[in-house]
Amino acid sequence: MNSSLRIAAIPVNIRWCDPQANLASVAQAMATLPADTDIVVLPELFSTGFIDDPALMETIAETNGGNTIHTITELARKYNVAIAGSMAARTGHRFYNRAFFIEPSGEETYYDKRHLFSLSSEAKVFTPGSDNIRAVRFRGWNIALAVCYDLRFPAWCRNVGLKYDIMLFPANWPEARGYAWKHLLIARAIENQAVVVGANRGGADDYGQYDGLTYIFDGMGMPTGHTLPDSDIVYAEMSLDDLRKARTRFPVSRDADDLSIL
Protein backbone atom coordinates (compact mmCIF):
# COMPACT_ATOMS: atom_id res chain seq x y z
CA MET A 1 0.00 0.00 0.00
CA ASN A 2 1.23 3.50 -0.82
CA SER A 3 0.74 5.94 2.05
CA SER A 4 1.68 8.75 -0.33
CA LEU A 5 -0.10 9.41 -3.58
CA ARG A 6 0.96 11.98 -6.16
CA ILE A 7 -1.77 13.59 -8.24
CA ALA A 8 -1.50 15.81 -11.31
CA ALA A 9 -4.51 17.73 -12.63
CA ILE A 10 -3.97 18.94 -16.20
CA PRO A 11 -6.17 21.92 -17.24
CA VAL A 12 -6.27 21.08 -20.94
CA ASN A 13 -7.03 24.07 -23.18
CA ILE A 14 -9.59 22.09 -25.13
CA ARG A 15 -9.78 22.49 -28.89
CA TRP A 16 -13.43 22.08 -29.79
CA CYS A 17 -14.30 18.85 -31.61
CA ASP A 18 -10.66 17.98 -32.23
CA PRO A 19 -9.91 14.77 -30.31
CA GLN A 20 -6.54 14.19 -31.96
CA ALA A 21 -5.26 17.65 -31.02
CA ASN A 22 -6.52 17.30 -27.45
CA LEU A 23 -5.02 13.84 -27.03
CA ALA A 24 -1.72 15.22 -28.35
CA SER A 25 -1.89 18.03 -25.75
CA VAL A 26 -2.41 15.47 -22.99
CA ALA A 27 0.52 13.37 -24.21
CA GLN A 28 2.74 16.44 -24.35
CA ALA A 29 1.78 17.49 -20.81
CA MET A 30 2.29 14.01 -19.40
CA ALA A 31 5.82 13.90 -20.77
CA THR A 32 6.68 16.76 -18.37
CA LEU A 33 5.30 15.16 -15.18
CA PRO A 34 7.48 13.92 -12.32
CA ALA A 35 8.30 10.25 -12.85
CA ASP A 36 6.62 9.14 -9.61
CA THR A 37 3.17 10.55 -10.45
CA ASP A 38 0.36 8.13 -9.55
CA ILE A 39 -2.83 9.70 -10.93
CA VAL A 40 -3.48 12.17 -13.75
CA VAL A 41 -6.86 13.91 -13.84
CA LEU A 42 -8.13 15.51 -17.05
CA PRO A 43 -11.07 17.90 -17.49
CA GLU A 44 -14.65 17.04 -18.33
CA LEU A 45 -15.12 16.20 -22.04
CA PHE A 46 -11.39 16.79 -22.44
CA SER A 47 -11.19 15.41 -25.98
CA THR A 48 -14.03 17.39 -27.58
CA GLY A 49 -15.42 20.12 -25.35
CA PHE A 50 -19.19 20.53 -25.06
CA ILE A 51 -21.29 19.66 -28.11
CA ASP A 52 -24.91 20.77 -28.31
CA ASP A 53 -25.72 19.40 -31.78
CA PRO A 54 -27.07 15.82 -31.76
CA ALA A 55 -26.09 15.33 -35.41
CA LEU A 56 -22.50 16.32 -34.68
CA MET A 57 -22.52 14.11 -31.60
CA GLU A 58 -23.42 11.17 -33.85
CA THR A 59 -20.14 11.63 -35.68
CA ILE A 60 -17.81 12.32 -32.74
CA ALA A 61 -19.04 10.38 -29.67
CA GLU A 62 -17.04 7.20 -29.07
CA THR A 63 -17.60 3.83 -27.49
CA ASN A 64 -15.37 2.64 -24.67
CA GLY A 65 -13.38 0.77 -27.30
CA GLY A 66 -12.70 3.86 -29.41
CA ASN A 67 -9.49 5.77 -30.07
CA THR A 68 -9.76 8.05 -27.03
CA ILE A 69 -9.74 5.24 -24.46
CA HIS A 70 -7.19 3.31 -26.52
CA THR A 71 -4.81 6.29 -26.44
CA ILE A 72 -5.43 6.97 -22.74
CA THR A 73 -4.75 3.31 -21.98
CA GLU A 74 -1.45 3.48 -23.83
CA LEU A 75 -0.44 6.64 -21.94
CA ALA A 76 -1.41 5.06 -18.61
CA ARG A 77 0.75 2.05 -19.38
CA LYS A 78 3.67 4.13 -20.68
CA TYR A 79 3.88 6.36 -17.61
CA ASN A 80 2.63 3.82 -15.03
CA VAL A 81 -0.18 6.10 -13.88
CA ALA A 82 -3.95 5.96 -13.64
CA ILE A 83 -5.71 8.52 -15.85
CA ALA A 84 -9.15 9.95 -15.11
CA GLY A 85 -11.36 12.40 -16.99
CA SER A 86 -14.57 12.37 -18.98
CA MET A 87 -15.45 12.07 -22.66
CA ALA A 88 -18.41 12.18 -25.03
CA ALA A 89 -19.47 8.53 -25.17
CA ARG A 90 -22.15 6.53 -26.88
CA THR A 91 -23.94 3.34 -25.97
CA GLY A 92 -26.32 2.33 -28.72
CA HIS A 93 -28.21 5.46 -29.78
CA ARG A 94 -27.68 7.31 -26.50
CA PHE A 95 -24.92 9.74 -25.58
CA TYR A 96 -23.30 10.03 -22.16
CA ASN A 97 -20.87 12.35 -20.42
CA ARG A 98 -18.75 9.41 -19.34
CA ALA A 99 -16.07 9.61 -16.67
CA PHE A 100 -13.28 7.06 -16.84
CA PHE A 101 -10.51 5.77 -14.60
CA ILE A 102 -7.93 3.85 -16.60
CA GLU A 103 -5.18 2.04 -14.72
CA PRO A 104 -1.71 1.18 -16.04
CA SER A 105 -2.74 -2.49 -15.94
CA GLY A 106 -5.46 -1.67 -18.49
CA GLU A 107 -8.30 -2.05 -15.99
CA GLU A 108 -11.16 0.33 -16.82
CA THR A 109 -13.80 1.92 -14.58
CA TYR A 110 -16.61 4.14 -15.91
CA TYR A 111 -19.24 6.42 -14.42
CA ASP A 112 -21.85 8.29 -16.49
CA LYS A 113 -22.58 11.80 -15.19
CA ARG A 114 -25.82 11.72 -13.26
CA HIS A 115 -26.64 15.42 -12.94
CA LEU A 116 -26.83 17.13 -16.32
CA PHE A 117 -26.75 20.92 -16.37
CA SER A 118 -30.34 21.71 -17.30
CA LEU A 119 -29.61 25.44 -17.73
CA SER A 120 -27.65 24.50 -20.86
CA SER A 121 -28.34 22.10 -23.72
CA GLU A 122 -26.40 19.31 -21.99
CA ALA A 123 -29.57 17.69 -20.69
CA LYS A 124 -31.05 17.70 -24.20
CA VAL A 125 -28.10 15.95 -25.84
CA PHE A 126 -26.84 13.60 -23.14
CA THR A 127 -28.61 10.88 -21.17
CA PRO A 128 -28.14 10.96 -17.37
CA GLY A 129 -26.27 8.05 -15.89
CA SER A 130 -28.20 5.43 -13.96
CA ASP A 131 -25.36 3.97 -11.86
CA ASN A 132 -24.36 5.19 -8.42
CA ILE A 133 -20.93 6.54 -7.63
CA ARG A 134 -18.58 3.80 -6.47
CA ALA A 135 -15.04 3.64 -5.19
CA VAL A 136 -12.10 2.14 -7.09
CA ARG A 137 -9.14 0.69 -5.20
CA PHE A 138 -5.82 1.97 -6.56
CA ARG A 139 -2.41 1.79 -4.87
CA GLY A 140 -3.99 1.44 -1.46
CA TRP A 141 -6.42 4.35 -1.84
CA ASN A 142 -10.17 4.30 -2.49
CA ILE A 143 -11.02 6.70 -5.29
CA ALA A 144 -14.46 7.91 -6.41
CA LEU A 145 -15.47 9.59 -9.67
CA ALA A 146 -18.04 12.33 -10.17
CA VAL A 147 -18.38 14.99 -12.90
CA CYS A 148 -18.67 18.78 -12.69
CA TYR A 149 -22.33 19.61 -11.86
CA ASP A 150 -22.55 16.52 -9.60
CA LEU A 151 -20.55 18.67 -7.17
CA ARG A 152 -23.65 20.72 -6.30
CA PHE A 153 -25.47 17.69 -4.86
CA PRO A 154 -23.93 16.71 -1.52
CA ALA A 155 -26.18 13.70 -0.90
CA TRP A 156 -24.98 12.21 -4.20
CA CYS A 157 -21.36 12.59 -3.04
CA ARG A 158 -21.96 11.47 0.55
CA ASN A 159 -19.09 9.42 1.96
CA VAL A 160 -20.98 7.38 4.55
CA GLY A 161 -18.65 4.79 6.03
CA LEU A 162 -15.66 6.62 4.53
CA LYS A 163 -15.84 4.44 1.45
CA TYR A 164 -13.57 6.74 -0.50
CA ASP A 165 -10.39 8.65 0.28
CA ILE A 166 -10.31 10.81 -2.84
CA MET A 167 -13.07 12.17 -5.07
CA LEU A 168 -12.17 13.33 -8.56
CA PHE A 169 -14.24 16.00 -10.33
CA PRO A 170 -13.35 16.49 -14.01
CA ALA A 171 -15.05 19.76 -14.95
CA ASN A 172 -15.80 22.56 -17.41
CA TRP A 173 -16.72 25.16 -14.76
CA PRO A 174 -16.55 28.77 -16.00
CA GLU A 175 -15.01 31.69 -14.17
CA ALA A 176 -18.43 33.37 -13.83
CA ARG A 177 -19.32 30.70 -11.25
CA GLY A 178 -15.77 30.23 -9.99
CA TYR A 179 -16.54 31.30 -6.41
CA ALA A 180 -19.17 28.57 -6.09
CA TRP A 181 -16.87 25.99 -7.72
CA LYS A 182 -14.01 26.59 -5.30
CA HIS A 183 -16.15 26.68 -2.18
CA LEU A 184 -18.25 23.67 -3.12
CA LEU A 185 -15.04 21.68 -3.62
CA ILE A 186 -13.89 22.78 -0.16
CA ALA A 187 -17.27 21.83 1.33
CA ARG A 188 -17.22 18.36 -0.25
CA ALA A 189 -13.70 17.81 1.12
CA ILE A 190 -14.60 18.91 4.66
CA GLU A 191 -17.93 17.12 4.98
CA ASN A 192 -16.62 13.87 3.47
CA GLN A 193 -13.16 13.99 5.09
CA ALA A 194 -11.63 13.17 1.73
CA VAL A 195 -9.17 14.66 -0.71
CA VAL A 196 -11.04 16.45 -3.52
CA VAL A 197 -9.56 17.18 -6.94
CA GLY A 198 -11.30 19.74 -9.14
CA ALA A 199 -9.72 19.26 -12.58
CA ASN A 200 -11.09 22.15 -14.62
CA ARG A 201 -10.34 22.82 -18.26
CA GLY A 202 -8.20 25.75 -19.37
CA GLY A 203 -8.69 28.43 -21.99
CA ALA A 204 -12.08 29.72 -23.10
CA ASP A 205 -15.10 28.74 -25.18
CA ASP A 206 -18.56 30.13 -25.93
CA TYR A 207 -19.55 29.51 -22.30
CA GLY A 208 -16.80 31.46 -20.58
CA GLN A 209 -13.21 31.59 -19.30
CA TYR A 210 -11.69 28.72 -17.32
CA ASP A 211 -8.04 29.40 -16.48
CA GLY A 212 -6.83 29.21 -12.89
CA LEU A 213 -9.73 27.13 -11.58
CA THR A 214 -8.07 23.76 -11.03
CA TYR A 215 -7.72 22.86 -7.34
CA ILE A 216 -6.70 20.07 -4.98
CA PHE A 217 -7.92 20.18 -1.35
CA ASP A 218 -7.03 17.84 1.49
CA GLY A 219 -9.52 16.14 3.80
CA MET A 220 -9.83 19.25 5.94
CA GLY A 221 -10.57 21.46 2.94
CA MET A 222 -7.14 23.06 2.90
CA PRO A 223 -5.52 23.87 -0.46
CA THR A 224 -2.66 21.49 -1.10
CA GLY A 225 -1.97 21.65 -4.84
CA HIS A 226 0.80 23.74 -6.37
CA THR A 227 1.52 24.62 -9.98
CA LEU A 228 4.52 22.87 -11.51
CA PRO A 229 7.31 25.16 -12.80
CA ASP A 230 6.73 26.57 -16.30
CA SER A 231 3.36 24.84 -16.41
CA ASP A 232 -0.32 25.19 -15.55
CA ILE A 233 -0.47 21.63 -14.17
CA VAL A 234 -1.61 21.47 -10.54
CA TYR A 235 0.27 18.87 -8.50
CA ALA A 236 -0.03 17.49 -4.97
CA GLU A 237 1.37 14.72 -2.84
CA MET A 238 -1.15 13.33 -0.37
CA SER A 239 -0.60 11.12 2.68
CA LEU A 240 -3.13 8.42 3.54
CA ASP A 241 -1.64 8.17 7.02
CA ASP A 242 -2.31 11.88 7.60
CA LEU A 243 -5.86 11.55 6.26
CA ARG A 244 -6.59 8.61 8.56
CA LYS A 245 -5.14 10.42 11.58
CA ALA A 246 -7.37 13.43 10.86
CA ARG A 247 -10.42 11.17 10.59
CA THR A 248 -9.51 9.49 13.89
CA ARG A 249 -8.99 12.79 15.72
CA PHE A 250 -12.31 14.15 14.51
CA PRO A 251 -14.58 11.18 13.67
CA VAL A 252 -17.63 13.08 12.45
CA SER A 253 -18.49 10.42 9.87
CA ARG A 254 -19.89 8.12 12.56
CA ASP A 255 -22.64 10.68 13.23
CA ALA A 256 -23.63 11.10 9.57
CA ASP A 257 -27.10 10.34 8.28
CA ASP A 258 -27.33 7.25 6.11
CA LEU A 259 -27.92 9.02 2.81
CA SER A 260 -25.21 7.16 0.93
CA ILE A 261 -25.75 6.13 -2.67
CA LEU A 262 -22.19 4.91 -3.09
Protein Blocks (a to p, Z undefined) as FASTA:
>chain_A
ZZbacdddddddddehilklmmmmmmmmmmmpcfkbfbdcddehklnopafbfklmmmmp
ccfklmklmmmmmmmmmnopacdddddddehjbccdddddddfkopacddddfbdcfkbm
klmmpccdfbdcddddeehiacdddehjlmmmmklmpcghilafbdcddddddfklmmmm
mmmmmmmmmmnopacdddddehjdfkbcfehpaccddfkopafbdcdehiabdcddddfk
lmmmmmmmmmmklmpccfbfZZ
